């Protein structure tokens, strides 16, 4: 990638950050699904991964944000489903 400066609006920066967050979340969850199917990710490791991904969402300043709360609920739900699968 060439070194360039981009004149982005605050909205464009927010949208870019959200897109990157979703891409990272989907990639991590997809990898966890594959590893669980291959019995390469234990229940404990899966719970630890959930904890690691949840920590930034629970930090002061994030935890009271309704969008973050929705993301946390989705994360909790998806990891609960992942733990049920084997």
Secondary structure as GFF3:
##gff-version 3
##sequence-region A 1 86
A	DSSP	alpha_helix	10	37	.	.	.	ID=ss1
A	DSSP	alpha_helix	43	58	.	.	.	ID=ss2
A	DSSP	alpha_helix	66	84	.	.	.	ID=ss3
###
